[in-house]
């Protein structure tokens, strides 16, 4: 008798465009610490990898990376000490590189052209800011996101630090503005005030930006920090 081959499961999930983006394909994979988020991500990646579109030759790299990231999550959940240690070392390495890059760019005091915000990040920021308006620390006099973008477009931008640069608190601010970081404020509050006039590098588009700034943007997308506009 011939062995029956299981019918390929057809996924109905729409494949996000970012999975085919060079930035995602070349970035390191950060395993979520939260088990529920990790399992949800694993299920999504399995579903995407089984989509018929992944059988196309031009999507081979995407499928390979999806399966590799599923395997990485499985290894993490199997509590393999080596896998967890490697991920921890990668995170520390990214943070150290972010600190070094930021220090170099800040020392130069270089003004960069504003490349625009990633469209998906723009929508998320709008939603986050709307949700934050009910918080007691929210400053109603702060510029709206669209007003802030106008400032960036007119003035350009420069890199600056927040309360905890070692944890990834690095920002870009309009080049013509004073530094909104105020150490005299209670811990965390100065960080929140400054962020009303800033953006996280990870929200920026990378098209046309200088090499070291692009590296900072990509690294910052992989490291979580204690930011309001995170």
C-alpha positions as CSV (number, residue, x, y, z in Angstrom):
1,X,0.0,0.0,0.0
2,X,1.1,3.5,-0.7
3,X,1.7,5.7,2.2
4,X,-0.9,8.5,2.4
5,X,0.7,11.9,2.3
6,X,-1.1,14.4,4.6
7,X,-2.9,17.1,2.8
8,X,-1.1,20.4,3.0
9,X,-3.0,22.8,5.4
10,X,-4.0,26.0,3.7
11,X,-3.5,29.0,5.8
12,X,-6.0,31.8,5.5
13,X,-3.9,34.3,7.4
14,X,-2.7,37.2,5.3
15,X,1.1,37.4,5.1
16,X,2.4,40.8,6.4
17,X,4.4,42.7,3.9
18,X,7.3,43.3,6.4
19,X,8.2,39.6,6.2
20,X,9.5,40.2,2.7
21,X,11.4,43.3,3.6
22,X,15.2,43.2,3.5
23,X,15.4,44.8,7.0
24,X,13.4,42.0,8.6
25,X,15.1,39.3,6.6
26,X,18.6,40.5,7.8
27,X,17.6,41.4,11.4
28,X,18.3,39.3,14.4
29,X,15.4,37.6,16.0
30,X,14.5,38.6,19.6
31,X,12.5,35.9,21.4
32,X,9.6,37.4,23.5
33,X,10.0,36.8,27.2
34,X,6.3,36.5,27.7
35,X,5.1,33.0,27.1
36,X,1.7,33.9,25.8
37,X,3.2,36.4,23.3
38,X,5.8,33.8,22.3
39,X,3.3,31.1,21.6
40,X,1.1,33.5,19.6
41,X,4.1,34.6,17.6
42,X,5.1,30.9,17.0
43,X,1.6,30.1,15.7
44,X,1.6,33.0,13.4
45,X,5.0,32.1,11.9
46,X,4.0,28.5,11.5
47,X,0.8,29.6,9.7
48,X,2.7,32.0,7.5
49,X,5.3,29.4,6.6
50,X,2.6,27.0,5.5
51,X,0.9,29.5,3.2
52,X,1.0,28.5,-0.5
53,X,2.8,31.7,-1.4
54,X,5.8,30.4,0.5
55,X,6.3,27.7,-2.1
56,X,7.3,30.3,-4.6
57,X,11.1,30.4,-5.3
58,X,11.3,34.1,-4.6
59,X,9.9,33.6,-1.1
60,X,12.4,30.9,-0.1
61,X,14.4,33.2,2.2
62,X,11.3,34.3,4.0
63,X,10.1,30.8,4.6
64,X,13.6,29.7,5.8
65,X,13.7,32.6,8.3
66,X,10.2,31.9,9.6
67,X,11.0,28.2,10.2
68,X,14.3,29.2,11.8
69,X,12.5,31.5,14.2
70,X,9.9,28.8,15.0
71,X,12.8,26.5,15.8
72,X,14.4,29.2,18.0
73,X,11.2,29.6,20.0
74,X,11.0,25.8,20.4
75,X,14.5,25.7,21.6
76,X,13.9,28.5,24.1
77,X,10.7,26.8,25.4
78,X,12.7,23.5,25.8
79,X,14.8,25.5,28.3
80,X,18.0,24.8,26.6
81,X,20.5,26.8,28.7
82,X,22.8,27.5,25.7
83,X,19.9,29.1,23.7
84,X,18.9,31.4,26.5
85,X,22.5,32.4,27.2
86,X,23.1,33.2,23.5
87,X,19.9,35.3,23.4
88,X,21.0,37.2,26.6
89,X,24.4,37.9,25.1
90,X,22.9,39.2,21.9
91,X,20.7,41.5,23.8
92,X,23.6,42.9,25.9
93,X,25.7,43.3,22.7
94,X,22.9,45.2,21.0
95,X,22.5,47.6,24.0
96,X,26.2,48.2,24.2
97,X,26.4,49.0,20.4
98,X,23.4,51.3,20.8
99,X,25.2,53.2,23.6
100,X,28.4,53.5,21.6
101,X,26.6,54.6,18.4
102,X,24.5,57.2,20.3
103,X,27.6,58.6,22.1
104,X,29.4,59.0,18.8
105,X,26.4,60.7,17.0
106,X,25.7,63.0,20.0
107,X,29.4,64.0,20.2
108,X,29.3,65.0,16.6
109,X,26.1,67.0,17.2
110,X,25.3,66.2,13.6
111,X,21.9,67.3,12.2
112,X,20.3,64.7,10.0
113,X,17.5,65.1,7.4
114,X,14.2,63.7,8.6
115,X,13.5,60.5,6.6
116,X,9.9,60.2,7.8
117,X,8.1,57.7,10.0
118,X,7.4,54.1,9.1
119,X,3.7,54.1,8.2
120,X,2.9,51.2,10.6
121,X,4.7,53.0,13.4
122,X,2.8,56.2,12.6
123,X,-0.6,54.5,13.2
124,X,0.7,52.8,16.4
125,X,2.0,56.1,17.7
126,X,-1.3,57.9,17.1
127,X,-3.1,55.2,19.0
128,X,-0.6,55.2,21.9
129,X,-0.7,58.9,22.2
130,X,-4.5,58.9,22.2
131,X,-4.5,56.3,25.0
132,X,-2.0,58.4,27.0
133,X,-4.1,61.5,27.0
134,X,-6.0,60.4,30.1
135,X,-2.8,59.9,32.1
136,X,-2.1,62.4,34.9
137,X,1.4,63.1,33.5
138,X,0.2,63.9,30.0
139,X,1.1,67.4,29.0
140,X,-1.8,68.9,27.0
141,X,0.6,71.7,25.7
142,X,2.8,69.1,24.0
143,X,2.8,69.1,20.2
144,X,0.6,66.6,18.4
145,X,2.4,63.9,16.4
146,X,1.7,65.7,13.2
147,X,3.0,69.0,14.6
148,X,6.1,67.2,15.8
149,X,6.7,65.7,12.3
150,X,6.4,69.2,10.8
151,X,9.1,70.4,13.2
152,X,11.4,67.5,12.1
153,X,10.8,68.3,8.5
154,X,11.7,72.0,8.9
155,X,14.6,71.6,11.3
156,X,16.1,68.1,10.7
157,X,16.9,66.0,13.7
158,X,19.7,65.0,16.1
159,X,20.3,62.1,18.5
160,X,19.9,62.5,22.3
161,X,19.5,60.3,25.4
162,X,16.8,59.6,27.9
163,X,16.9,58.6,31.5
164,X,18.3,55.1,30.9
165,X,20.5,55.0,27.8
166,X,21.9,51.7,28.9
167,X,18.4,50.2,28.5
168,X,17.9,51.6,25.1
169,X,16.5,55.1,25.9
170,X,17.8,56.8,22.8
171,X,15.8,59.4,20.9
172,X,15.8,61.8,18.0
173,X,14.6,65.4,18.6
174,X,14.0,68.3,16.2
175,X,17.4,69.9,15.6
176,X,16.3,73.4,16.5
177,X,14.8,72.6,19.9
178,X,16.4,72.7,23.3
179,X,17.1,69.5,25.1
180,X,13.9,68.4,26.9
181,X,15.8,66.0,29.2
182,X,15.7,67.6,32.6
183,X,17.7,65.7,35.3
184,X,16.1,67.7,38.1
185,X,12.7,66.0,37.5
186,X,11.9,62.7,39.4
187,X,13.3,59.6,37.7
188,X,11.1,58.7,34.7
189,X,9.3,62.0,34.5
190,X,12.0,63.8,32.6
191,X,12.1,60.9,30.3
192,X,8.3,61.2,29.6
193,X,8.5,65.0,29.2
194,X,11.3,64.8,26.7
195,X,9.6,62.1,24.7
196,X,6.7,64.5,24.0
197,X,9.2,66.3,21.8
198,X,11.0,63.3,20.4
199,X,10.7,60.0,18.6
200,X,12.4,56.7,19.0
201,X,14.9,55.9,16.2
202,X,13.1,52.6,15.6
203,X,10.0,54.5,14.3
204,X,12.0,56.1,11.5
205,X,12.2,54.9,7.9
206,X,15.7,53.9,6.8
207,X,15.6,54.9,3.2
208,X,18.3,57.3,2.4
209,X,19.7,57.7,6.0
210,X,23.4,57.6,6.7
211,X,25.0,54.3,7.5
212,X,25.5,54.7,11.3
213,X,22.1,56.2,11.8
214,X,20.6,53.4,9.9
215,X,22.4,50.9,12.1
216,X,21.0,52.7,15.2
217,X,17.5,52.5,13.8
218,X,17.7,48.8,13.1
219,X,19.3,48.0,16.5
220,X,16.7,50.1,18.3
221,X,14.0,48.0,16.7
222,X,15.4,45.0,18.3
223,X,15.8,46.3,21.9
224,X,13.0,47.3,24.1
225,X,13.3,50.3,26.4
226,X,11.2,52.1,29.0
227,X,9.9,54.7,26.6
228,X,6.4,56.2,26.4
229,X,6.7,56.6,22.6
230,X,8.3,53.2,22.4
